[in-house]
Amino acid sequence: MTTAANLIRFAAGEVGYTESPPGSNGNKYGQWYGMNYVPWCAIFVSYCFDQIDLPLPIRSAKGFAYCPDGVSWFRNRGQWFHDPKAGDVVFFCWRGDGIADHVGIVESVKPDGSIISIEGNTGIGNDANGGEVMRRTRTPGIILGCGRPPYTNPVASQTQVSRPTTPTPAPPHREVPKVPPNYHKDLVDRLIGNKSNSSPKK
């Protein structure tokens, strides 16, 4: 069953996994996705959803590796929310510029609006490239928004009824988008900051 509870249970079982060697971004999630040794928070989220048979075909049949791609995908489908619920894909913005820097999975919501999230490639002292799967407490001020997948039995929020930012349509078709020929090369350049790229992301 593709439920939020199943996703959280699976993701929780990954807590404690670390990349090897430390600082390399080498990990089993990158191996599975076909893009190892790159920042892997979004790849971790993609892996968890794939393993419960609810893939997020954002940039490939397996998911996505670049956080802003995930934001655009959920927004375009009317599945973008600002009231977190357990099981949501939560995107974080550290710099206040409206661009997603990191992503995780909401495990629970606290009465004060903060959340407990399960995140890949995080760590104490390095929120977005720390090399470990961890539970983190995150405050509302750094939450950009949440994508809500079409679970068969969603978990209700502990704090309030969520309000979509746009009307929620029927569950989307599971079409797999076409990936531009140079997408993954360009993505790797963006993720690792390849200085040879003639048009770096600003």
N, C-alpha and C positions, 0 to 999 in steps of 0.2 A: 504493500500500500504506500502511496506517495503522500504521507502526512508530515506535518511539521514536527510532530513528536518523533517520527522515525529519523528525520534528518538530524535533529538535535542529538538523538541517541547515537547515531553514527559519528557525527562530528566530535562528540564528547569522548568517544573511544579513541580518537586521534590525538587528544591532548597529551603533551609530553614528547611527541615526535620532534626530532631535531634534524636539521640538514647536516650533511657530512661531505667533506670536512667543514668545520665551522667557518662561516664567512664566505663560503663558496657558492651558495644558492643551489647546491646539488641536493636533490631530494627525489623521493619516489613519485611525487605528484608531477613534477616536471618531466620525469621519465615517461609517465603515463600519458601526459598531454602531448609530448613530442617537442617540448621546448624546455630543456633542463638548463641549469646554471643561469637563470634569470630570476628577478624578483617574482615571488610565487604566491602572494596572498590570493589573487583572483583565481589562479590555477587550483589552489586548495579548495576554494568554494565550489568551483566547477566539478572537482573530483567528488566531493561529498554529494552533490546533487546527482551526478551520474550513478553513484553507487546505490541510490535509492530509486533508480529508474525514473528520475524526473530531470533529464538533462536540460541545461540552459543553452540552446544553440545560438549563442550570441555572435560568435565569430567563427565557430566551427561546430561540428556535431558534438564535440566534447564540452564546449563552453567558451571561456574568454580568459585573456591574460592581462588585459589593460583596463584598469578600473573605469575610466570615462566611457569605454564602450558599453559596459554594463549599465551605467546610468542612462545612457541614450536608449538602450534597448528597452528597459523597463518604462521609461517615460513615454516612448513611442507607443507602447501597448496599454497605456492607462493603468499601469501597475506600480506607480510611484507614489509613495506615502511619506508623511512626516510624523506620524504617530507610530513608533516601533511596536511590533508584535513579535512574539516568539516565533522563530522560523523565518523571519525576514532576512533578506540579504541587505546588510547595512553598510553604507558607504560613508567614509570619513573624509573630512577636509581639514588639514592641519593649518593651512595658511590663510583661510578666510577668503580665497579667491573664487570659490564656487566650482573648483575642479577637484574631483575625487582623487585622493592620494592613497587610499587603503580601503580594504573591504573585509568583512567578516560575516558571521551568522549570529543573529540575536538568539541567545539562549533564554533570557528572561528580562523583564522590565521591572524596575524598582518604582516605588510610589513617588519618588522625587523626580522621575523622568530619566534617570540614568539607566544604563543597561549593563547586563553581563553578556559579553559576546565571546564566541569561539573564533579565533583568528589564526590563519597560517602566516608564517614569516613575520612574527612579531617577537618582542623580547623586552625585558626591563632595560631601559636606557636606549632602546631603538624600536619605536612603536611600529614602524612600517618595513623594516628589513632586518629583523632580529633573529631569524633563522629557526624559529620554534613554533609549534602549535600550542597556544595558550588560551586560557580564559582571561579576559581583560574587563575591567570596569571602565565604562566610557560615559562621559557627561554629555548632556544635550548640545552644548555649544560646539562640539566638533563633529556632530552628526549632520551630514549633508542631506541625507534622506535614505529611504528604504525601498527596495524592490520586493514585491510580494508575489512569489510564484503561485500557480494555480494548484494548490494542494487539494487532495480529495477530502480532507478533514482538517481545516486550519485550526491552529491553537489561538484562542482569544487572548487579547492583551490583558495583563493584570491590572492595568490602570485606567483605561478608557477605551471607548469605541473609536476605532480608527476612521479617519475621514480621508477619502482619496482626493488628490489634488485635481484629478480629472475623472469623469465618469468611468466606471469600471466596465469594460466590455466582456463579452463571453470569453471563456478560456481560449487563447490563441491556438491556431494550428501549429503543429510541430514541424513546420518547414525548416529545413537547414539552409541558412543563407549561404550564398556563394562568397568565397573568400578571394579577394583580389590576389593576383599572382605574387606580388611583392609584400603582401600584408605582414607575414611573419618576420621577414627580414627587416622591414621598417619598424615593426614592433620591438624586435630585439635591439635595434639601434636606439629607440626611445628608452627602453628599460635600462640598458647598460650605459647610456650616454655616449654612444660611439661618436667620437670627435670627427670622424671622417664623413659623417652625414652632412651633406651640403645644406640641408634645411632643418636644423634641429628644432625640436618642439620648444616653444617659448613658455 
